[in-house]
Amino acid sequence: MKRLIITADDFGLDEAVNAAVEQAHREGVLSAASLMVGAPAAADAVRRARRLPGLKVGLHLVLVDGVALSPAAEIAGLAGAGGALGKNLFLAGLRFFLLPEVRRALAKEIRAQFAAFRATGLALDHVNAHKHIHLHPTVARLVIAIGGEFGLRAIRIPEEPVSVLSRAFPEERYRQPFYALWASRLRARAGGLLTNDHLFGLAWSGAMVEERLLRLLPHLPPGTSEIYFHPAVARSPAFESAMPLYRPREELEALLSPRVARRIAELGISLSGYGDLAADARPSALRPGASGPTVAAQDQAAKGG
């Protein structure tokens, strides 16, 4: 059986993104969205999500290249003036690994964002992170440990199979990304959490247009695949600043495409969210009776880098 989770990231970035998420779910094939709880239009996103009971909403943690939710004074070392988070992922990763005070601030900010999501009253379908920073071993440990306090059941594994891309697009050349080992370790660390088997969109982030989607769909491997998008109804100033090279309107058109919807149906692919995977008898599915990490484990994660 092939399951497909079609997700919009950056839900809450601005109203142009939120409007695209609502339209793509009501009229197209979008099944899930990942919410930035501290973003300027987060409240608007939550209002829309409450009108869309079929939309699976998860938490899109922002720990780099954004603005922190916690007061800057409480997370010194992680955020600068105005709560600005570092944009250099390499330097941020070194600081997460090497500096205990940064790890403590990181844990505080992760907990604050989980708490803000809980305050929305929405069911937590999954968690992932802006720029896929949850691949970082320190961040992964903290997200899984702290998420246990908030009923975390599913996490995205950013693992895109190069073999599938090569079959779908033989004219292009793809190489195994350098972070593939981190993705494998994240999958192992996820333990009893629900996970996707495959993720698509990394190679074409911001450019998952209709033609590419139609060519990819017949090659989806068995199991659960996730394809993520960054749709918007217009290129707003906020979107332009954050993602100047992305093609948000074309991605929205792909999500609304009748050809895409027909192809998914023809291929017998089932659209879902992460929460729908609980009934699957897959090795990565949540084991009956599994619980989140203990408080001691959470404390150890914050200390251990």
C-alpha positions in Angstrom: 0.0 0.0 0.0 1.2 3.5 -0.8 0.3 6.3 1.5 1.0 10.0 0.7 1.2 12.9 3.1 1.1 16.2 1.2 2.2 19.0 3.6 2.5 22.8 3.4 5.3 24.1 5.6 5.5 27.6 7.0 1.8 27.8 7.9 1.4 31.1 9.8 4.2 32.9 8.0 1.7 35.4 6.6 -1.9 35.4 5.4 -0.9 34.7 1.7 0.5 31.4 2.9 -2.4 30.7 5.1 -4.9 31.4 2.3 -3.1 29.0 0.1 -3.1 26.3 2.7 -6.9 26.7 3.2 -7.6 26.7 -0.6 -5.3 23.8 -1.3 -6.9 21.7 1.4 -10.5 22.6 0.4 -10.1 22.4 -3.3 -7.0 20.3 -3.9 -4.8 17.5 -2.5 -3.2 19.1 0.5 -3.6 16.9 3.6 -1.4 18.5 6.2 0.3 21.7 7.3 3.1 22.6 9.6 2.5 25.6 11.9 5.0 28.2 12.9 3.6 29.2 16.2 5.6 32.4 16.6 5.1 33.7 13.1 3.2 36.9 12.4 0.1 35.3 11.0 0.0 32.3 13.4 -3.3 33.4 14.9 -4.9 33.6 11.5 -3.5 30.2 10.6 -5.1 28.7 13.8 -8.5 30.3 13.0 -8.4 28.8 9.5 -7.3 25.4 10.8 -10.3 25.3 13.2 -12.5 25.6 10.1 -10.7 22.7 8.5 -11.3 19.6 10.7 -9.8 17.4 8.0 -6.5 19.3 7.8 -3.7 17.6 9.9 -1.7 20.3 11.6 1.8 19.8 13.1 4.4 22.0 14.7 7.1 23.6 12.5 9.8 24.4 15.0 11.8 27.6 14.3 15.2 27.4 15.9 17.3 29.0 13.1 16.7 31.7 10.6 13.7 33.2 12.3 12.5 34.9 15.5 12.4 33.1 18.8 9.1 32.8 20.7 10.8 33.1 24.2 11.9 36.5 25.4 15.5 37.1 24.2 16.7 37.7 27.8 15.6 34.2 28.7 17.5 32.4 25.9 20.7 34.4 25.8 23.2 32.7 23.6 20.5 31.3 21.3 18.8 34.5 20.2 20.2 38.0 19.6 18.5 41.4 19.7 14.8 41.2 19.2 14.9 37.4 19.5 16.6 36.9 16.1 17.9 33.4 15.6 21.1 32.7 13.7 20.9 32.2 9.9 24.2 30.2 9.6 23.2 26.6 10.1 26.8 25.4 10.4 27.6 27.9 13.1 24.3 27.3 14.9 25.0 23.5 14.8 28.4 24.0 16.4 27.0 26.1 19.2 24.2 23.6 19.8 26.8 20.9 20.2 29.5 22.7 22.1 27.9 25.2 24.4 25.9 24.0 27.5 24.2 27.4 27.9 23.0 27.3 24.3 21.6 23.8 24.8 19.7 25.0 27.9 18.3 28.0 25.9 17.5 25.7 23.0 15.5 23.4 25.3 13.6 26.3 26.7 12.7 27.6 23.3 11.6 24.1 22.0 9.4 23.7 25.1 7.9 27.2 24.6 6.9 26.4 21.0 5.4 23.0 22.0 3.4 24.8 24.7 2.2 27.5 22.3 1.0 24.8 19.9 -0.9 23.1 22.8 -2.5 26.4 23.6 -4.1 26.6 20.2 -6.3 23.6 21.0 -5.3 21.9 17.8 -4.4 18.2 17.7 -0.7 17.8 17.3 -0.3 15.6 14.1 3.5 15.8 13.8 6.6 17.8 14.3 9.4 19.0 12.0 11.7 22.0 11.9 12.5 25.0 9.8 15.5 24.2 7.6 15.2 20.6 8.8 17.4 21.6 11.8 15.9 18.7 13.8 18.4 16.5 11.9 21.0 17.9 14.2 21.6 15.2 16.9 21.4 17.7 19.8 18.1 19.2 18.4 16.7 15.7 17.7 17.3 14.5 21.3 15.7 17.6 22.7 12.7 17.6 20.4 11.9 13.9 21.1 12.4 14.3 24.8 10.5 17.5 25.3 7.8 16.5 22.8 7.0 13.6 25.0 5.5 16.1 27.5 3.1 17.3 24.9 1.9 14.1 23.4 4.3 14.0 20.4 3.5 10.9 18.3 5.1 11.6 14.9 8.2 13.2 13.5 9.3 13.9 9.9 12.5 12.1 8.7 14.1 14.2 5.9 15.3 11.2 3.9 14.9 11.5 0.2 15.7 8.4 -1.8 18.1 9.3 -4.6 17.2 6.0 -6.5 13.6 7.2 -6.8 14.6 10.6 -8.1 16.9 9.0 -10.6 14.1 6.8 -12.0 11.6 9.6 -12.2 14.1 12.1 -13.7 16.8 10.1 -15.5 18.0 13.2 -17.3 19.0 14.8 -14.0 21.9 13.8 -11.7 21.3 13.4 -8.0 23.8 12.6 -5.2 23.3 11.3 -1.8 23.2 14.4 0.5 25.8 14.8 3.2 23.2 14.7 5.9 21.9 11.2 5.0 23.6 9.7 8.0 21.9 12.1 10.3 18.6 11.2 8.8 19.2 7.5 9.5 20.2 8.3 13.0 17.1 10.4 13.5 15.0 7.5 12.3 16.7 5.2 14.8 16.4 7.7 17.6 12.7 8.2 16.9 12.0 4.8 18.4 8.2 4.4 18.9 7.2 7.6 17.1 5.4 7.5 13.8 7.6 8.4 10.9 7.4 8.8 7.1 9.4 6.2 5.1 10.4 8.7 2.4 10.4 12.5 2.0 10.3 14.3 -1.3 10.9 18.0 -1.9 14.4 18.4 -0.6 16.0 18.4 -4.1 13.3 20.8 -5.4 12.5 22.8 -2.3 10.3 25.7 -3.4 9.9 24.3 -6.9 7.6 21.3 -6.5 5.5 22.3 -9.6 2.8 20.3 -11.4 5.1 18.7 -14.0 7.6 17.4 -11.4 4.8 16.2 -9.2 3.1 14.3 -12.0 6.4 12.6 -13.0 7.2 11.7 -9.4 3.9 10.1 -8.4 4.2 6.9 -10.4 7.6 6.2 -8.9 6.6 6.6 -5.2 7.9 3.6 -3.3 5.7 1.4 -1.1 5.1 2.7 2.4 4.4 6.2 3.5 5.9 9.1 1.5 5.6 12.8 2.4 5.9 15.6 -0.2 6.2 19.1 1.2 5.4 22.4 -0.4 5.6 26.2 0.3 2.5 27.5 -1.4 1.2 31.1 -1.2 -1.5 32.9 -3.1 0.9 35.8 -3.8 4.5 36.8 -3.2 4.0 38.9 -0.1 6.9 40.9 1.4 7.3 38.4 4.2 7.5 35.5 1.7 9.9 37.4 -0.6 12.2 38.2 2.3 12.3 34.6 3.5 12.3 32.6 0.3 13.1 34.9 -2.7 13.8 32.0 -5.1 10.8 29.9 -4.4 7.8 29.6 -6.7 4.8 29.6 -4.3 2.1 30.3 -6.7 3.2 27.5 -9.0 3.3 25.1 -6.1 -0.2 26.1 -5.2 -1.3 25.4 -8.7 0.2 21.9 -8.5 -1.8 21.3 -5.3 -5.0 22.5 -7.0 -4.3 20.6 -10.3 -7.1 18.2 -11.4 -4.5 16.3 -13.2 -2.6 15.7 -10.0 -5.8 14.6 -8.2 -6.7 12.2 -11.0 -3.2 10.7 -11.0 -3.2 10.1 -7.3 -6.6 8.3 -7.6 -5.5 6.3 -10.7 -2.4 5.1 -8.9 -4.4 4.0 -5.8 -2.5 6.2 -3.5 -4.1 7.0 -0.2 -3.8 10.6 1.1 -3.4 11.0 4.9 -1.7 12.7 7.8 0.8 11.3 10.2 -2.0 10.6 12.7 -3.6 8.2 10.3 -0.6 6.0 10.4 -1.3 4.7 13.9 -3.4 1.9 12.6 -0.6 0.7 10.2 1.2 -2.4 11.1 4.5 -0.8 10.1 7.8 -1.1 12.1 7.9 2.6 12.5 4.3 2.9 13.8 3.7 3.8 17.4 3.9 0.6 19.6 0.9 0.0 21.8 1.6 1.3 25.2 4.6 3.3 24.2 5.1 6.5 26.1 7.2 9.6 25.8 10.7 10.0 27.3 10.9 10.4 31.1 11.7 13.8 32.7 15.1 12.3 33.6 15.7 11.6 29.9 14.6 15.1 29.0 17.1 16.6 31.5 19.9 14.4 30.2 19.1 15.4 26.6 19.4 19.1 27.6 22.8 18.4 29.3 24.3 16.0 26.9 24.7 17.9 23.6 
